[in-house]
Amino acid sequence: MRDELTGSPFDLSDRVALVTGAGRGIGRAIALGLAAAGADVAVSARSADQLAEVCHEIRALGGRALALPADLADLDALAGVFESVETEFGRLDILFNNAGTGFRKPLLEITQADWDRVADLNLRSLFFACQHGIRLMQPRGYGRIINTASLTSFLGFAQVSVYGATKGGVAQLTKALAVEFAQSGITINAIAPGYVFTELTRPRFEDPETRDWLMGRIPQGRHGEPSDMTGTAVFLASGASAYLTGVVVPVDGGWLAA
């Protein structure tokens, strides 16, 4: 089904979104950005307290909100999140897969438990979230899935081999599913954030030598903020992006262009 661009093409009124990893950082900013554009938003992450705060902010913007605390690496819990969205809202129009984790460690010190912890959340959970989302979207012939990729989807960085492998997988999965469902009315794209200041990246910015290197490497001369991701997210979630699918969009202050 082709979107008709009536009114504002970025208007998400009467759309239902689910944002994972939404308790803080980029996920929280995305959830609020979608709500500000008119969507009702379900949010999921491990911290019930953080989700309650996000839901309070969503409601203040005029939208309906649903907090779904869960360990999203647990596939049974993940399935329950989608069941709850369907029960509460009756449908799902937008899925933003942001839940993820990572660590820095030399390759020769990485354990199987390290691998499983990152790969299970960053890639396995995301894969099955896409599956659940598509099953809800396909009968209506409409959907927007947006995944969180990374600069490591494109570039190699030392001591983040597991994270980079999963984010490379996210980029390729995005493209493969976009092709598979290209005629279904569902678009599947990804955002690749550059260095954004979050709890996950805080240690990098607090090290003076690393911070100076990063600032010198980013053409805009500043790190990203979670809110810098929201415009691209709303675009990819809206009717304005109806003819865009299978694309990984860098939002990186020019890093990949330099």
C-alpha positions as CSV (number, residue, x, y, z in Angstrom):
1,M,0.0,0.0,0.0
2,R,1.5,3.3,-1.0
3,D,1.4,6.1,1.5
4,E,-0.5,9.2,0.3
5,L,1.3,12.3,1.5
6,T,-1.7,14.3,2.7
7,G,-1.1,17.1,5.1
8,S,2.4,16.9,6.7
9,P,4.3,13.9,5.4
10,F,6.0,13.6,8.8
11,D,2.7,13.5,10.8
12,L,2.5,10.3,12.9
13,S,-0.9,10.8,14.3
14,D,-2.9,7.6,14.7
15,R,0.3,5.5,14.4
16,V,1.4,3.1,17.0
17,A,5.1,2.7,17.7
18,L,7.2,0.4,19.8
19,V,10.7,1.5,20.8
20,T,13.1,-1.0,22.4
21,G,16.0,0.1,24.6
22,A,13.9,3.2,25.3
23,G,14.8,3.8,29.0
24,R,17.6,6.2,28.3
25,G,19.9,7.6,25.6
26,I,19.0,7.3,21.9
27,G,16.0,5.1,22.6
28,R,14.4,7.5,25.0
29,A,15.0,10.4,22.5
30,I,13.5,8.4,19.7
31,A,10.4,7.5,21.7
32,L,9.9,11.2,22.6
33,G,10.5,12.3,19.0
34,L,7.9,9.8,17.7
35,A,5.4,11.0,20.3
36,A,6.0,14.6,19.5
37,A,5.2,13.8,15.9
38,G,1.8,12.3,17.0
39,A,2.4,8.6,17.6
40,D,1.2,6.5,20.5
41,V,4.4,4.8,21.9
42,A,5.1,1.6,23.7
43,V,8.5,1.5,25.3
44,S,10.5,-1.5,26.5
45,A,13.8,-1.9,28.3
46,R,15.0,-3.6,31.5
47,S,14.4,-0.6,33.9
48,A,10.8,-0.1,34.9
49,D,11.7,3.1,36.7
50,Q,13.2,4.6,33.5
51,L,10.3,3.5,31.4
52,A,7.9,5.1,33.8
53,E,9.6,8.4,33.4
54,V,9.6,8.1,29.6
55,C,5.9,7.3,29.6
56,H,5.2,10.3,31.8
57,E,7.0,12.5,29.2
58,I,5.1,10.9,26.3
59,R,1.8,11.5,27.9
60,A,2.8,15.1,28.5
61,L,3.2,15.4,24.7
62,G,-0.4,14.2,24.3
63,G,0.2,10.6,23.3
64,R,-0.7,7.3,24.8
65,A,2.1,5.4,26.4
66,L,2.8,1.8,27.5
67,A,5.7,0.7,29.6
68,L,6.8,-2.9,29.0
69,P,9.8,-3.8,31.2
70,A,11.6,-6.8,29.9
71,D,14.9,-8.5,29.3
72,L,14.7,-8.4,25.5
73,A,17.5,-10.9,25.1
74,D,15.0,-13.4,26.6
75,L,13.0,-14.5,23.5
76,D,9.9,-15.4,25.5
77,A,9.9,-12.0,27.2
78,L,10.4,-10.4,23.8
79,A,7.4,-12.2,22.4
80,G,5.4,-11.0,25.4
81,V,6.2,-7.4,24.6
82,F,4.7,-7.7,21.1
83,E,1.7,-9.5,22.5
84,S,1.1,-6.7,25.0
85,V,1.4,-4.0,22.2
86,E,-1.2,-5.9,20.2
87,T,-3.5,-6.3,23.2
88,E,-3.2,-2.6,24.2
89,F,-3.3,-0.9,20.8
90,G,-4.6,-3.5,18.4
91,R,-1.8,-3.0,15.9
92,L,1.8,-2.0,15.4
93,D,2.8,0.6,12.7
94,I,6.4,1.5,13.7
95,L,9.1,-0.6,15.3
96,F,12.3,1.0,16.3
97,N,14.8,-1.7,17.4
98,N,17.3,0.2,19.6
99,A,18.1,-2.3,22.5
100,G,21.8,-3.1,22.5
101,T,24.9,-3.4,24.5
102,G,28.7,-3.6,24.0
103,F,32.1,-3.6,25.7
104,R,35.7,-2.9,24.9
105,K,38.1,-5.9,25.2
106,P,41.0,-7.3,23.3
107,L,40.0,-10.2,21.0
108,L,42.2,-12.8,22.9
109,E,40.4,-12.0,26.2
110,I,36.9,-12.4,25.0
111,T,34.9,-15.3,26.4
112,Q,31.9,-17.2,25.1
113,A,29.8,-15.5,27.7
114,D,31.0,-12.1,26.4
115,W,30.0,-13.1,22.9
116,D,26.6,-14.4,23.9
117,R,25.7,-11.4,26.0
118,V,26.2,-9.0,23.1
119,A,25.1,-11.1,20.2
120,D,21.9,-12.3,21.9
121,L,20.7,-8.7,22.5
122,N,22.2,-6.8,19.5
123,L,21.4,-9.3,16.8
124,R,19.4,-12.4,17.8
125,S,16.8,-10.3,19.7
126,L,16.6,-7.8,16.9
127,F,16.1,-10.5,14.3
128,F,13.1,-11.9,16.2
129,A,11.8,-8.5,17.0
130,C,11.6,-7.9,13.2
131,Q,9.8,-11.2,12.8
132,H,7.2,-10.3,15.5
133,G,6.8,-6.8,14.0
134,I,6.3,-8.0,10.5
135,R,3.7,-10.5,11.6
136,L,1.7,-7.7,13.1
137,M,2.2,-5.3,10.2
138,Q,1.8,-7.6,7.2
139,P,-2.0,-8.2,7.4
140,R,-2.5,-4.4,7.3
141,G,-0.1,-3.9,4.4
142,Y,1.8,-1.1,6.2
143,G,4.8,-0.8,8.5
144,R,8.0,1.0,9.3
145,I,10.9,-0.9,10.9
146,I,14.0,1.1,11.9
147,N,17.1,-0.7,13.3
148,T,20.0,0.9,15.2
149,A,23.2,0.1,13.3
150,S,26.6,1.8,14.0
151,L,29.7,3.3,12.5
152,T,31.1,-0.2,13.2
153,S,28.6,-1.4,10.5
154,F,31.0,0.2,8.1
155,L,34.4,0.5,9.8
156,G,36.6,-1.6,11.9
157,F,37.6,-0.4,15.4
158,A,40.0,-2.1,17.8
159,Q,38.7,-3.9,20.9
160,V,35.0,-3.8,19.8
161,S,35.1,-6.9,17.6
162,V,31.9,-8.5,19.0
163,Y,29.9,-5.3,18.9
164,G,31.1,-4.6,15.4
165,A,30.2,-8.1,14.2
166,T,26.7,-7.7,15.5
167,K,26.2,-4.2,14.1
168,G,27.5,-5.4,10.7
169,G,24.9,-8.1,11.0
170,V,22.2,-5.5,11.8
171,A,23.1,-3.6,8.6
172,Q,23.0,-6.7,6.4
173,L,19.8,-8.0,8.0
174,T,18.2,-4.6,7.4
175,K,19.0,-4.9,3.7
176,A,17.9,-8.6,3.4
177,L,14.6,-8.0,5.1
178,A,13.9,-4.9,3.1
179,V,14.3,-6.8,-0.1
180,E,12.2,-9.7,1.1
181,F,9.3,-7.5,2.2
182,A,9.7,-4.7,-0.4
183,Q,6.2,-5.3,-1.9
184,S,4.4,-5.7,1.4
185,G,4.0,-2.1,2.3
186,I,6.7,-2.5,5.0
187,T,9.9,-0.5,4.8
188,I,13.0,-1.6,6.7
189,N,15.8,0.8,7.3
190,A,18.5,1.6,9.8
191,I,20.2,4.5,11.5
192,A,23.9,4.3,12.1
193,P,24.7,6.8,14.9
194,G,28.2,8.3,15.1
195,Y,29.8,9.0,18.5
196,V,26.8,10.0,20.6
197,F,27.2,10.9,24.2
198,T,25.3,8.2,26.2
199,E,25.9,6.1,29.2
200,L,27.5,3.5,26.9
201,T,30.0,5.9,25.4
202,R,30.6,8.1,28.5
203,P,33.9,6.4,29.3
204,R,35.3,7.3,25.9
205,F,34.5,11.0,26.3
206,E,35.8,11.1,29.8
207,D,39.2,10.0,28.7
208,P,40.9,13.3,27.6
209,E,43.2,11.6,24.9
210,T,40.3,9.7,23.4
211,R,38.0,12.7,23.5
212,D,40.5,14.9,21.7
213,W,41.0,12.2,19.0
214,L,37.2,11.9,18.5
215,M,36.6,15.6,18.3
216,G,39.4,15.9,15.8
217,R,37.9,13.1,13.7
218,I,34.3,14.4,13.5
219,P,34.0,17.1,10.8
220,Q,31.3,19.0,12.8
221,G,33.7,19.2,15.7
222,R,31.2,17.9,18.3
223,H,29.9,14.6,19.5
224,G,26.3,13.7,18.8
225,E,23.4,14.0,21.2
226,P,20.6,11.5,21.4
227,S,18.2,14.2,20.1
228,D,20.3,14.4,16.9
229,M,18.8,11.0,15.9
230,T,15.2,12.0,16.2
231,G,14.7,13.9,12.9
232,T,16.0,10.9,10.9
233,A,13.9,8.5,13.0
234,V,10.7,10.5,12.4
235,F,11.5,10.7,8.7
236,L,12.0,6.9,8.4
237,A,8.9,6.3,10.5
238,S,6.7,8.5,8.4
239,G,5.0,8.6,5.0
240,A,7.8,10.9,3.7
241,S,10.1,7.8,3.4
242,A,7.6,5.6,1.6
243,Y,10.0,4.9,-1.3
244,L,13.1,4.3,0.9
245,T,13.9,0.9,2.1
246,G,17.0,-1.2,2.7
247,V,19.1,1.9,3.6
248,V,21.5,2.4,6.5
249,V,21.6,6.1,7.2
250,P,24.7,7.5,9.0
251,V,23.9,10.2,11.4
252,D,27.5,10.9,12.4
253,G,28.4,14.6,12.0
254,G,30.2,13.8,8.8
255,W,32.6,11.0,10.1
256,L,32.1,8.7,7.1
257,A,32.4,11.5,4.6
258,A,35.8,12.6,5.8
